[in-house]
Amino acid sequence: MTADETTVDGLTVRTLTSREWEGWYRTLEVAFGGQEEHPEERALWRELTEPDRSLGIWDGADPVACAGAFSLRMTVPGGAVVPVAAVTMVGVLPTHRRRGLLTGLMRRQLTGLRDGGEALAVLTASESGIYGRFGYGLGSWRMALTAPTGRVRVQAPVDREVRLRLADPVASGPACERLYAELVPGRPGMLERRPGWEQLPLLDPPAGRDGYSPRQCVLAEDRASGRLLGYARYAVSVDWGTEDIPDGTVRVRDVEALTPGVYAALWDYLLSLDLVRRVTVANRPVDDPVLHLVDDPRRLEPRLGDALHVRLVRLDEALEQRGYATALNVVLEVTDPFAPWNAGRWRLRSAGPGKGASCVRTEDAADLALDVRELGAAYLGGVRLAALGRAGLVRELGDGALAEADRAFASDLAPWLPHGF
């Protein structure tokens, strides 16, 4: 056995090599039902995979379980963009379930991060109930919307000084990426896109369009200067029905803008397209302005889904990386069975916005008691500590400590993960 190898239930756990990627990734596909991805998608994920951060479990020569991580950067409350381990590609073959393989992968991965990786790990879950036992807390939600075009209109002020122009999504990609980068520090949970990741929102394999058009892109530009102020990417499906009455759908992929008026102009455009009866979007922040832009928000039919699950790997460093909305001086008594190096009492101090923070071990009496899972849930500021307290998941041991911590951890904007990984 090499220094890289460990075992779980008698099977070998080790780091992936580049030449093993095809079999390793096929294991993931089978774990998720067996359907092969489109070649364009598969090629992109192969390009983005970091083999030295990817683990597998082998039964003889066959990979039977996998887990990886991407080296990304994410905005946290206060506006800092910090390194995160974006945990991904986690799966176990159905023949090898209930043998502790997932637990072994999570333990190996988390220990590796503790010994030299990022202080914070994040993931999206195929099943939301899986990862709490490994110390991940649900830190952000996503909102899906369906708007009937004939019944919903934009009532907010629309910027009439912008010119809307259709553009090739790929050719306009670099300009849209620069605008996206401007927005990243403004909202917790947003990901900085490293080289290669700009291809993800442009991925549009013909075999995966489900009857929709190729992806389209509309740019909102300043009439005088030509500066890009916003963009939307979408696809259209038009169904003429049995009576030749158009019954189409607009499926929105991205809507981003630098100002409220431009954002309103883009939604006005999307809700006014011909031959369609509805606009759908699968992933927007739960506090998205579109809820207030329209004249009849009830018809938007918002639906919530879980998004980003957050894990504090090195608790003290993670809590020092984010900002706090108010001054804070509180002792946290933390339980963390899966990563016991985080367990114990920690004094968290901050003088308020822009003042930094310190988190050190202490023997002082605790003010709040909670599991690391709840700290992960509250980390991005969208899940309130007070709400977790009302659920019985945070115990107040010092008078007023819960309200103090709740105010300090809160974020002005709801955290939002703009795309998966």
C-alpha positions as CSV (number, residue, x, y, z in Angstrom):
1,M,0.0,0.0,0.0
2,T,1.4,3.4,-1.0
3,A,1.3,6.6,1.2
4,D,-1.7,7.8,-0.9
5,E,-3.8,4.7,-0.3
6,T,-6.1,3.9,2.6
7,T,-8.9,1.3,2.9
8,V,-12.6,1.2,3.5
9,D,-14.3,-2.1,4.1
10,G,-11.3,-3.8,2.6
11,L,-11.3,-1.7,-0.6
12,T,-8.6,0.7,-1.7
13,V,-9.1,4.5,-1.5
14,R,-6.7,6.7,-3.5
15,T,-6.3,9.7,-5.7
16,L,-7.4,9.6,-9.3
17,T,-4.8,9.5,-12.1
18,S,-5.6,11.3,-15.4
19,R,-5.6,8.1,-17.4
20,E,-8.3,6.6,-15.1
21,W,-10.8,9.4,-15.7
22,E,-13.1,7.7,-18.1
23,G,-13.8,4.7,-15.9
24,W,-14.0,6.9,-12.8
25,Y,-16.5,9.3,-14.4
26,R,-18.6,6.4,-15.8
27,T,-18.9,5.2,-12.2
28,L,-20.5,8.5,-11.4
29,E,-22.9,8.3,-14.3
30,V,-24.0,4.8,-13.2
31,A,-24.4,6.0,-9.6
32,F,-26.8,8.7,-11.0
33,G,-28.9,6.3,-13.0
34,G,-26.7,5.2,-15.9
35,Q,-27.5,7.7,-18.6
36,E,-24.4,9.0,-20.4
37,E,-23.9,12.7,-20.7
38,H,-23.7,14.5,-24.0
39,P,-20.2,14.5,-25.4
40,E,-19.9,18.3,-25.1
41,E,-20.8,18.1,-21.4
42,R,-18.5,15.2,-20.8
43,A,-15.6,16.9,-22.5
44,L,-16.1,20.1,-20.4
45,W,-16.2,18.2,-17.1
46,R,-13.1,16.2,-18.0
47,E,-11.3,19.5,-18.7
48,L,-12.4,21.0,-15.4
49,T,-11.7,17.9,-13.3
50,E,-8.7,18.3,-11.0
51,P,-7.3,14.7,-10.7
52,D,-5.2,15.5,-7.7
53,R,-8.3,16.5,-5.8
54,S,-10.4,13.6,-7.0
55,L,-10.7,10.4,-5.0
56,G,-11.9,6.9,-5.9
57,I,-12.5,3.6,-4.3
58,W,-11.4,0.5,-6.2
59,D,-12.7,-3.0,-5.9
60,G,-9.7,-4.7,-7.6
61,A,-9.3,-2.9,-10.9
62,D,-12.8,-1.5,-10.9
63,P,-13.7,2.0,-9.6
64,V,-16.9,1.7,-7.5
65,A,-17.1,5.1,-5.7
66,C,-15.9,8.6,-6.4
67,A,-15.7,12.1,-5.0
68,G,-13.9,15.2,-6.2
69,A,-13.4,18.9,-5.4
70,F,-12.9,22.0,-7.5
71,S,-10.6,24.8,-6.4
72,L,-13.0,27.8,-6.6
73,R,-13.5,31.1,-5.0
74,M,-16.8,32.3,-3.4
75,T,-18.2,35.6,-2.0
76,V,-18.9,35.6,1.7
77,P,-20.7,38.2,3.8
78,G,-18.7,41.4,3.9
79,G,-17.7,41.1,0.2
80,A,-14.5,39.0,0.5
81,V,-14.1,36.4,-2.2
82,V,-12.4,33.4,-0.5
83,P,-11.1,30.0,-1.6
84,V,-13.6,27.1,-1.2
85,A,-13.4,23.4,-1.9
86,A,-16.4,22.8,-4.2
87,V,-17.2,19.2,-3.5
88,T,-18.5,17.4,-6.6
89,M,-18.9,14.2,-8.5
90,V,-19.8,12.1,-5.5
91,G,-21.3,8.7,-6.1
92,V,-21.3,5.0,-5.1
93,L,-22.3,2.1,-7.4
94,P,-25.5,0.4,-6.4
95,T,-23.6,-2.8,-5.9
96,H,-21.5,-1.3,-3.1
97,R,-24.0,0.8,-1.1
98,R,-24.4,0.5,2.7
99,R,-20.8,-0.4,3.2
100,G,-19.5,2.9,4.5
101,L,-17.9,4.0,1.2
102,L,-19.4,7.4,1.1
103,T,-18.4,8.0,4.8
104,G,-14.9,6.9,4.0
105,L,-14.6,9.3,1.0
106,M,-16.0,12.2,3.0
107,R,-13.7,11.5,5.9
108,R,-10.6,11.2,3.6
109,Q,-11.6,14.4,1.8
110,L,-12.3,16.4,4.9
111,T,-9.0,15.3,6.6
112,G,-7.1,16.3,3.5
113,L,-8.7,19.8,3.6
114,R,-7.9,20.2,7.3
115,D,-4.2,19.4,6.6
116,G,-3.7,22.0,3.9
117,G,-6.8,22.8,1.9
118,E,-9.4,25.4,2.1
119,A,-11.1,26.4,5.4
120,L,-14.5,26.1,3.8
121,A,-16.2,23.4,1.7
122,V,-19.4,23.6,-0.2
123,L,-21.6,21.3,-2.3
124,T,-24.9,20.8,-4.0
125,A,-26.8,17.6,-3.1
126,S,-28.7,15.2,-5.3
127,E,-30.6,14.3,-2.1
128,S,-30.7,17.1,0.5
129,G,-30.8,14.7,3.5
130,I,-27.4,13.1,2.8
131,Y,-24.7,15.5,3.9
132,G,-25.9,16.8,7.3
133,R,-24.3,13.8,9.0
134,F,-20.9,15.0,7.6
135,G,-21.4,18.5,9.1
136,Y,-22.8,20.3,6.0
137,G,-25.6,22.8,6.7
138,L,-28.0,24.1,4.1
139,G,-26.8,27.7,3.6
140,S,-28.7,28.9,0.6
141,W,-31.9,28.4,-1.4
142,R,-32.8,28.9,-5.0
143,M,-36.1,30.1,-6.4
144,A,-37.8,28.9,-9.6
145,L,-40.5,31.0,-11.3
146,T,-43.1,30.5,-14.0
147,A,-44.7,33.7,-15.4
148,P,-47.7,33.7,-17.8
149,T,-46.7,36.4,-20.3
150,G,-50.2,37.7,-21.0
151,R,-51.0,38.1,-17.3
152,V,-47.8,39.6,-15.9
153,R,-46.3,43.0,-16.9
154,V,-43.3,44.9,-15.6
155,Q,-44.4,47.9,-13.6
156,A,-41.1,49.1,-12.3
157,P,-39.2,51.9,-14.1
158,V,-37.4,50.6,-17.2
159,D,-34.2,52.2,-18.3
160,R,-35.0,53.6,-21.7
161,E,-31.4,54.7,-22.3
162,V,-30.4,51.2,-23.1
163,R,-30.3,49.5,-26.4
164,L,-31.3,45.8,-26.5
165,R,-29.4,43.8,-29.1
166,L,-29.4,40.2,-30.0
167,A,-25.9,38.7,-30.1
168,D,-24.2,35.4,-30.5
169,P,-23.9,33.8,-27.0
170,V,-20.4,32.6,-27.6
171,A,-19.1,35.8,-29.3
172,S,-20.6,37.9,-26.5
173,G,-19.4,35.6,-23.8
174,P,-16.2,37.5,-22.8
175,A,-18.1,40.8,-22.4
176,C,-20.8,39.0,-20.3
177,E,-18.2,37.4,-18.2
178,R,-16.7,40.8,-17.4
179,L,-20.1,42.0,-16.2
180,Y,-20.7,38.8,-14.2
181,A,-17.3,39.4,-12.5
182,E,-18.4,42.9,-11.4
183,L,-21.4,41.3,-9.7
184,V,-19.6,38.5,-7.8
185,P,-18.5,40.5,-4.7
186,G,-21.9,41.9,-4.2
187,R,-23.8,38.7,-3.1
188,P,-22.7,35.9,-0.8
189,G,-22.6,32.5,-2.5
190,M,-21.6,33.8,-5.9
191,L,-18.7,32.0,-7.5
192,E,-15.8,33.6,-9.2
193,R,-15.3,31.8,-12.6
194,R,-11.8,30.6,-13.1
195,P,-10.5,30.0,-16.6
196,G,-12.5,27.2,-18.3
197,W,-15.6,27.8,-16.1
198,E,-16.8,30.6,-18.5
199,Q,-17.8,27.7,-20.8
200,L,-20.3,26.3,-18.4
201,P,-23.2,28.9,-19.0
202,L,-22.5,28.5,-22.8
203,L,-22.9,24.8,-22.9
204,D,-25.7,24.0,-25.3
205,P,-25.5,20.6,-26.9
206,P,-28.2,20.1,-29.6
207,A,-29.1,16.7,-28.2
208,G,-29.9,18.3,-24.8
209,R,-32.2,21.0,-25.9
210,D,-35.5,19.1,-25.3
211,G,-37.3,20.8,-28.3
212,Y,-36.0,24.3,-27.5
213,S,-34.2,26.6,-29.8
214,P,-30.4,27.0,-29.6
215,R,-29.6,29.4,-26.8
216,Q,-30.1,33.0,-27.5
217,C,-28.6,36.1,-25.9
218,V,-29.9,39.6,-25.6
219,L,-27.5,42.4,-24.6
220,A,-28.5,45.6,-22.9
221,E,-26.0,48.4,-23.8
222,D,-25.8,52.1,-23.0
223,R,-27.0,53.9,-26.1
224,A,-24.3,56.6,-25.9
225,S,-21.2,54.6,-25.0
226,G,-22.1,51.1,-26.0
227,R,-21.1,49.8,-22.6
228,L,-22.6,46.5,-21.7
229,L,-25.0,47.0,-18.7
230,G,-26.8,43.6,-18.7
231,Y,-27.6,40.5,-20.6
232,A,-30.0,37.6,-20.7
233,R,-29.6,34.1,-22.1
234,Y,-32.6,32.0,-23.0
235,A,-34.1,29.4,-25.3
236,V,-37.6,29.3,-26.9
237,S,-40.0,26.4,-27.6
238,V,-43.1,27.2,-29.7
239,D,-45.9,24.7,-29.7
240,W,-48.7,25.6,-32.2
241,G,-51.1,23.0,-30.7
242,T,-54.1,21.5,-32.6
243,E,-55.7,24.8,-33.5
244,D,-52.6,26.7,-34.7
245,I,-52.6,28.8,-31.6
246,P,-49.0,29.5,-30.4
247,D,-48.4,28.1,-26.9
248,G,-44.6,28.6,-26.5
249,T,-42.3,28.7,-23.5
250,V,-39.2,30.8,-22.8
251,R,-36.7,29.0,-20.7
252,V,-34.3,31.6,-19.1
253,R,-30.8,30.6,-18.3
254,D,-29.2,33.8,-17.0
255,V,-30.4,37.4,-16.3
256,E,-27.7,39.8,-15.0
257,A,-27.6,43.6,-14.9
258,L,-25.7,46.4,-13.2
259,T,-28.7,48.6,-12.4
260,P,-32.3,48.1,-11.4
261,G,-33.6,49.9,-14.6
262,V,-31.6,47.6,-16.8
263,Y,-32.7,44.5,-15.0
264,A,-36.3,45.7,-15.5
265,A,-35.7,46.3,-19.2
266,L,-34.4,42.7,-19.6
267,W,-37.4,41.2,-17.8
268,D,-39.8,43.5,-19.9
269,Y,-38.2,42.0,-23.0
270,L,-38.5,38.4,-21.8
271,L,-42.1,38.8,-20.8
272,S,-43.0,40.4,-24.2
273,L,-41.6,37.8,-26.6
274,D,-44.0,36.8,-29.3
275,L,-45.6,33.3,-29.7
276,V,-45.1,32.3,-26.1
277,R,-47.4,32.1,-23.1
278,R,-45.0,31.6,-20.3
279,V,-41.5,32.4,-19.1
280,T,-39.7,29.9,-16.8
281,V,-36.5,30.3,-14.9
282,A,-35.0,27.6,-12.7
283,N,-32.6,29.4,-10.5
284,R,-32.8,32.9,-9.1
285,P,-32.1,34.3,-5.6
286,V,-35.0,34.1,-3.1
287,D,-34.9,37.9,-2.8
288,D,-34.7,38.5,-6.6
289,P,-36.0,41.9,-7.6
290,V,-38.3,40.3,-10.2
291,L,-40.7,39.6,-7.3
292,H,-41.2,43.4,-7.0
293,L,-40.9,44.4,-10.7
294,V,-44.2,43.0,-11.9
295,D,-47.7,44.1,-11.4
296,D,-49.1,40.7,-10.3
297,P,-46.5,38.8,-8.3
298,R,-48.9,36.0,-7.3
299,R,-48.8,34.8,-10.9
300,L,-45.1,34.2,-10.8
301,E,-45.6,30.9,-9.0
302,P,-42.3,30.9,-7.0
303,R,-40.9,27.5,-5.9
304,L,-38.0,27.0,-3.5
305,G,-35.3,24.4,-3.7
306,D,-32.2,23.8,-1.6
307,A,-29.0,25.0,-3.2
308,L,-25.6,25.4,-1.4
309,H,-24.6,23.2,1.5
310,V,-21.8,24.7,3.6
311,R,-19.1,22.9,5.7
312,L,-16.7,24.7,8.0
313,V,-13.5,22.7,7.7
314,R,-11.2,24.8,9.9
315,L,-13.8,26.6,12.0
316,D,-11.7,29.4,13.3
317,E,-10.3,30.4,9.9
318,A,-13.7,30.1,8.2
319,L,-15.3,32.4,10.7
320,E,-12.5,34.9,10.4
321,Q,-12.8,35.1,6.6
322,R,-16.3,36.5,6.6
323,G,-17.5,39.9,7.7
324,Y,-20.2,40.7,10.3
325,A,-23.0,43.2,10.1
326,T,-22.7,44.4,13.7
327,A,-20.2,44.2,16.5
328,L,-20.0,40.7,18.1
329,N,-18.4,39.1,21.1
330,V,-19.8,35.7,21.8
331,V,-18.5,32.3,22.9
332,L,-19.7,29.4,20.8
333,E,-19.8,25.8,22.1
334,V,-19.6,23.7,19.0
335,T,-20.1,20.0,18.5
336,D,-18.6,18.3,15.4
337,P,-18.5,14.5,15.6
338,F,-17.2,14.1,12.1
339,A,-14.4,16.7,12.4
340,P,-13.5,16.7,16.1
341,W,-10.8,19.2,15.7
342,N,-13.5,21.9,15.4
343,A,-15.3,20.8,18.6
344,G,-15.1,22.9,21.8
345,R,-15.5,26.5,22.8
346,W,-14.6,29.4,20.6
347,R,-14.7,33.1,21.3
348,L,-15.7,35.0,18.1
349,R,-15.1,38.7,18.1
350,S,-15.7,41.4,15.5
351,A,-15.9,45.2,15.8
352,G,-18.4,45.3,13.0
353,P,-18.5,45.8,9.2
354,G,-15.1,46.1,7.7
355,K,-13.3,45.6,11.0
356,G,-12.3,41.9,10.6
357,A,-12.8,39.2,13.1
358,S,-11.0,36.8,15.4
359,C,-11.9,33.4,16.5
360,V,-9.8,31.6,19.2
361,R,-10.3,28.7,21.6
362,T,-11.4,29.6,25.1
363,E,-12.3,28.1,28.4
364,D,-14.9,30.8,29.1
365,A,-18.5,30.0,29.6
366,A,-20.5,29.5,26.4
367,D,-23.1,31.9,25.2
368,L,-24.5,29.7,22.4
369,A,-24.4,25.9,21.9
370,L,-24.8,24.5,18.4
371,D,-23.5,21.9,16.0
372,V,-21.1,22.8,13.2
373,R,-24.0,22.0,10.8
374,E,-25.9,25.0,12.0
375,L,-22.8,27.2,11.8
376,G,-22.6,26.1,8.2
377,A,-26.2,26.9,7.5
378,A,-25.9,30.4,9.0
379,Y,-22.4,31.1,7.5
380,L,-23.6,32.9,4.4
381,G,-26.1,35.0,6.2
382,G,-29.3,33.7,4.6
383,V,-30.3,31.3,7.3
384,R,-30.9,33.2,10.6
385,L,-29.5,31.9,13.8
386,A,-32.6,33.1,15.5
387,A,-34.7,30.8,13.2
388,L,-32.4,27.9,14.0
389,G,-32.9,28.7,17.7
390,R,-36.7,28.6,17.3
391,A,-36.2,25.2,15.7
392,G,-34.3,24.0,18.8
393,L,-31.0,23.7,16.9
394,V,-29.2,26.6,18.6
395,R,-29.4,26.9,22.4
396,E,-28.9,30.2,24.1
397,L,-26.9,29.9,27.3
398,G,-26.1,33.6,27.8
399,D,-28.8,36.3,27.9
400,G,-29.2,38.2,24.6
401,A,-26.4,36.2,22.9
402,L,-28.7,34.7,20.3
403,A,-30.1,38.1,19.2
404,E,-26.6,39.5,19.1
405,A,-25.2,36.7,17.0
406,D,-28.2,36.7,14.8
407,R,-27.8,40.4,13.8
408,A,-24.1,40.0,13.3
409,F,-24.3,36.9,11.0
410,A,-27.1,38.3,8.8
411,S,-26.5,39.4,5.2
412,D,-28.2,42.3,3.4
413,L,-28.7,40.1,0.3
414,A,-29.7,36.5,0.3
415,P,-26.9,34.1,-0.6
416,W,-27.2,32.6,-4.1
417,L,-25.4,30.0,-6.1
418,P,-25.7,31.1,-9.8
419,H,-24.7,27.7,-11.2
420,G,-23.8,24.2,-10.2
421,F,-20.5,22.5,-10.1
